[in-house]
Amino acid sequence: MDTHTAPRPDGYWLGDGPDEVEHLLAQAEVYAPEADELLDRVGLRPGASAIDLGCGVLGILPALSERVGAGGRVVGLDIEPRLLARAARPGLAVETVVADAARTGLPAATFDLVHERTLLLNLTDPEAAVAEMARIARPGGIVALQDPDATGWVCDPPHPAFERLRTELMASFIRTGKDFTIGRRAARLLRDAGLEDVETRATARVTHPGDYYHTFILTLCRLLGAHAADPDQLAADAAAVREHLSRPDTITCQPLLWQAWGVRP
């Protein structure tokens, strides 16, 4: 694995601790089918060049590597070097770049596919990142986005503490200049960046007790606790939600995952 380093202006706001590493590994596994469906739709071919921005510990690097084959090129980019270092896997031939997604330092018109997943919701200027994605895509290349919209994140039977946690999490993103509903804007972001033939789709997942993402709202509460408006209320609601989600008849619908892709003219 080749490793290049670019300037690192600031860090990933969810950190690189054990909770976040576990989350990123689970995301790579759980959402692999959605990634495969996206790659089917964009038609990534053997021999192509592809980059996954904000790939963290794995992202969709295995799927990209499998699709492009030995004659292709795969790059993983992330701002957190300790997360990116974990992207090394036996038999996974990828290059890595430590850089800000909005200022990659990579040459223009380089890649056949430029992809990100759950990156834009963590940025204060997602438009800049999408513009950079368009810049490093080749003419005729694809820019593809996958980001969530937490508005539809619900559980059944409903519980007021779950609603408060979701509201608090979304407010925490707003307070730090980020947007947990950005998925619905993905297609518009591509069009505003000059991409053509933009297409979009949304997928949803239902979870049950025992599924990793069934209690993911509690994981985010731990990661974002310092940003809570009322930490005591957050802790009380988290305890109530944990008990509620442990009941065998409780299900959740995860945030919608919006996928959008377009062609660089």
C-alpha positions as CSV (number, residue, x, y, z in Angstrom):
1,M,0.0,0.0,0.0
2,D,1.4,3.4,-1.0
3,T,0.8,6.2,1.4
4,H,0.9,9.9,0.5
5,T,0.4,12.8,3.0
6,A,-1.2,16.2,2.4
7,P,-1.7,19.0,4.9
8,R,-4.2,18.3,7.6
9,P,-6.1,21.5,8.6
10,D,-8.4,19.9,11.2
11,G,-9.8,16.6,12.4
12,Y,-12.8,14.5,11.9
13,W,-15.3,15.8,14.5
14,L,-16.5,12.3,15.6
15,G,-12.9,11.4,16.4
16,D,-10.9,8.2,15.9
17,G,-11.7,6.3,19.1
18,P,-13.0,2.7,19.5
19,D,-16.7,3.7,19.2
20,E,-16.0,5.4,15.9
21,V,-13.8,2.6,14.5
22,E,-16.5,0.1,15.4
23,H,-19.1,2.3,13.7
24,L,-17.1,2.7,10.5
25,L,-16.4,-1.0,10.3
26,A,-20.1,-1.8,10.8
27,Q,-21.1,0.8,8.2
28,A,-18.8,-0.8,5.7
29,E,-20.3,-4.3,6.3
30,V,-24.0,-3.4,6.8
31,Y,-24.2,-0.9,3.9
32,A,-22.2,-3.0,1.4
33,P,-25.3,-4.1,-0.6
34,E,-26.3,-0.4,-1.1
35,A,-22.8,0.4,-2.3
36,D,-22.9,-2.5,-4.7
37,E,-26.2,-1.4,-6.1
38,L,-24.8,2.1,-6.6
39,L,-21.7,0.8,-8.4
40,D,-24.0,-1.3,-10.6
41,R,-25.9,1.8,-11.5
42,V,-22.9,3.9,-12.3
43,G,-21.2,1.1,-14.3
44,L,-17.7,1.1,-12.8
45,R,-15.6,-1.1,-15.1
46,P,-12.4,-3.1,-14.9
47,G,-9.3,-0.9,-15.4
48,A,-11.0,2.3,-14.1
49,S,-9.6,4.7,-11.6
50,A,-11.7,5.4,-8.4
51,I,-11.4,7.3,-5.2
52,D,-13.4,7.1,-2.0
53,L,-13.3,10.4,-0.1
54,G,-13.7,10.2,3.7
55,C,-13.2,6.4,3.6
56,G,-12.2,6.1,7.2
57,V,-11.1,2.6,8.2
58,L,-12.6,0.9,5.1
59,G,-15.4,2.8,3.3
60,I,-16.2,1.1,0.0
61,L,-12.6,0.4,-0.9
62,P,-13.0,-3.4,-1.2
63,A,-15.9,-3.0,-3.6
64,L,-14.0,-0.5,-5.7
65,S,-10.9,-2.7,-5.8
66,E,-13.0,-5.8,-6.9
67,R,-14.7,-3.8,-9.6
68,V,-11.6,-2.2,-11.2
69,G,-9.4,-5.2,-10.9
70,A,-5.6,-5.4,-11.1
71,G,-5.6,-3.0,-14.1
72,G,-7.4,-0.3,-12.2
73,R,-6.5,2.2,-9.5
74,V,-8.2,2.7,-6.2
75,V,-7.4,5.6,-3.7
76,G,-8.8,6.1,-0.2
77,L,-8.7,9.6,1.2
78,D,-9.4,10.7,4.8
79,I,-8.4,13.6,7.0
80,E,-7.7,11.3,10.0
81,P,-4.4,9.4,9.5
82,R,-5.1,6.9,12.4
83,L,-8.4,5.9,10.8
84,L,-6.9,5.7,7.3
85,A,-4.0,3.5,8.6
86,R,-6.6,0.9,9.5
87,A,-7.7,0.7,5.8
88,A,-4.8,-1.6,5.1
89,R,-6.1,-5.1,4.4
90,P,-4.4,-8.2,3.1
91,G,-4.9,-8.4,-0.7
92,L,-6.5,-4.9,-0.8
93,A,-4.3,-2.9,-3.2
94,V,-5.1,0.7,-2.6
95,E,-3.3,4.0,-2.3
96,T,-4.1,6.3,0.7
97,V,-4.1,10.0,0.9
98,V,-4.3,12.0,4.1
99,A,-6.1,15.2,3.2
100,D,-9.1,17.5,3.6
101,A,-11.9,16.4,1.1
102,A,-12.4,20.0,0.1
103,R,-8.6,20.5,-0.6
104,T,-7.3,17.1,-1.7
105,G,-4.2,18.4,-3.5
106,L,-4.8,15.8,-6.2
107,P,-4.5,16.7,-9.9
108,A,-7.7,17.7,-11.8
109,A,-9.5,15.3,-14.1
110,T,-7.9,12.2,-12.6
111,F,-10.7,9.7,-11.7
112,D,-13.4,7.8,-13.5
113,L,-15.4,7.6,-10.2
114,V,-15.2,10.0,-7.3
115,H,-17.3,8.7,-4.3
116,E,-18.2,9.7,-0.7
117,R,-20.4,8.1,1.9
118,T,-21.6,9.9,5.1
119,L,-18.9,12.5,4.6
120,L,-20.9,15.6,3.7
121,L,-23.0,15.6,6.9
122,N,-19.8,16.0,8.8
123,L,-18.6,19.1,6.9
124,T,-19.4,22.8,7.5
125,D,-18.9,23.5,3.8
126,P,-20.2,20.4,1.9
127,E,-20.5,22.5,-1.3
128,A,-16.7,22.9,-1.3
129,A,-16.2,19.2,-1.0
130,V,-18.6,18.4,-3.9
131,A,-16.9,21.1,-6.1
132,E,-13.5,19.4,-5.3
133,M,-15.0,16.0,-6.2
134,A,-16.1,17.4,-9.5
135,R,-12.7,18.9,-10.1
136,I,-10.8,15.6,-9.7
137,A,-13.3,13.7,-11.8
138,R,-12.4,13.1,-15.5
139,P,-14.7,14.5,-18.2
140,G,-17.3,11.8,-18.6
141,G,-16.5,10.5,-15.1
142,I,-19.0,10.0,-12.3
143,V,-19.3,11.8,-9.0
144,A,-21.4,9.8,-6.5
145,L,-22.7,10.8,-3.1
146,Q,-24.3,8.7,-0.3
147,D,-25.6,10.7,2.7
148,P,-28.4,10.3,5.3
149,D,-31.4,12.3,6.3
150,A,-32.3,11.7,9.9
151,T,-35.8,13.1,9.8
152,G,-37.3,9.7,9.3
153,W,-35.3,8.0,12.0
154,V,-38.0,6.5,14.1
155,C,-38.8,3.6,16.4
156,D,-42.0,1.6,16.9
157,P,-43.5,1.4,19.4
158,P,-42.8,5.1,19.6
159,H,-41.1,6.6,22.6
160,P,-40.9,10.3,23.6
161,A,-37.2,9.8,24.7
162,F,-36.3,8.5,21.3
163,E,-37.9,11.5,19.7
164,R,-36.0,13.8,22.0
165,L,-32.7,12.1,21.3
166,R,-33.1,12.4,17.6
167,T,-34.1,16.0,17.9
168,E,-31.1,16.7,20.1
169,L,-28.7,15.0,17.7
170,M,-30.0,16.9,14.8
171,A,-29.7,20.1,16.8
172,S,-26.1,19.2,17.8
173,F,-25.2,19.0,14.1
174,I,-26.8,22.4,13.4
175,R,-24.9,24.0,16.4
176,T,-21.6,22.8,14.9
177,G,-22.5,24.0,11.4
178,K,-23.4,20.6,9.9
179,D,-26.6,19.1,8.5
180,F,-28.0,15.6,9.4
181,T,-30.6,16.0,6.7
182,I,-28.2,16.7,3.9
183,G,-29.0,13.5,2.1
184,R,-32.1,15.0,0.6
185,R,-29.9,17.7,-1.0
186,A,-27.5,15.3,-2.6
187,A,-28.8,15.6,-6.2
188,R,-29.1,19.4,-5.9
189,L,-25.5,19.6,-4.7
190,L,-24.3,17.7,-7.7
191,R,-26.4,19.9,-10.1
192,D,-25.1,23.1,-8.5
193,A,-21.5,21.8,-8.9
194,G,-22.1,21.5,-12.7
195,L,-22.7,17.7,-12.9
196,E,-25.1,16.5,-15.6
197,D,-27.5,13.6,-16.0
198,V,-28.0,13.6,-12.2
199,E,-29.9,10.6,-10.8
200,T,-31.0,9.9,-7.2
201,R,-32.6,7.2,-5.1
202,A,-33.2,6.6,-1.4
203,T,-33.0,3.4,0.7
204,A,-34.2,2.6,4.2
205,R,-33.3,-0.1,6.7
206,V,-35.3,-1.6,9.5
207,T,-33.5,-2.9,12.6
208,H,-34.3,-5.3,15.3
209,P,-32.8,-6.0,18.7
210,G,-29.3,-7.4,18.2
211,D,-28.6,-5.5,15.0
212,Y,-25.6,-3.1,15.3
213,Y,-27.6,-0.1,14.0
214,H,-30.5,-0.8,16.3
215,T,-28.8,1.2,19.1
216,F,-26.8,3.5,16.9
217,I,-28.6,6.5,18.2
218,L,-27.1,5.8,21.6
219,T,-23.6,5.5,20.1
220,L,-24.0,8.9,18.6
221,C,-25.2,10.3,21.9
222,R,-21.9,9.1,23.5
223,L,-19.9,10.6,20.7
224,L,-21.8,13.9,20.7
225,G,-22.5,14.2,24.5
226,A,-20.2,17.2,24.8
227,H,-22.4,19.2,22.4
228,A,-25.6,18.4,24.2
229,A,-27.7,21.4,25.4
230,D,-28.7,19.5,28.5
231,P,-26.3,16.6,29.4
232,D,-28.5,15.4,32.3
233,Q,-31.6,15.2,30.1
234,L,-29.5,13.5,27.4
235,A,-28.3,10.8,29.9
236,A,-31.8,10.2,31.2
237,D,-33.3,9.9,27.7
238,A,-30.4,7.6,26.6
239,A,-31.2,5.2,29.6
240,A,-34.9,5.1,28.7
241,V,-34.2,4.5,25.0
242,R,-31.7,1.7,25.8
243,E,-34.4,-0.1,27.8
244,H,-37.0,0.5,25.1
245,L,-34.8,-0.7,22.3
246,S,-34.0,-3.9,24.2
247,R,-37.6,-5.1,24.1
248,P,-38.1,-7.8,21.5
249,D,-41.0,-6.1,19.7
250,T,-39.2,-2.7,19.2
251,I,-38.0,-1.9,15.7
252,T,-36.4,1.2,14.2
253,C,-36.3,2.7,10.7
254,Q,-32.8,4.1,10.2
255,P,-32.1,7.5,8.6
256,L,-32.8,7.4,4.9
257,L,-29.7,6.9,2.9
258,W,-29.8,9.1,-0.2
259,Q,-27.7,8.2,-3.2
260,A,-27.1,10.6,-6.0
261,W,-24.7,10.5,-9.0
262,G,-23.9,12.6,-12.0
263,V,-21.6,13.0,-14.9
264,R,-18.8,15.6,-15.2
265,P,-19.2,17.3,-18.6
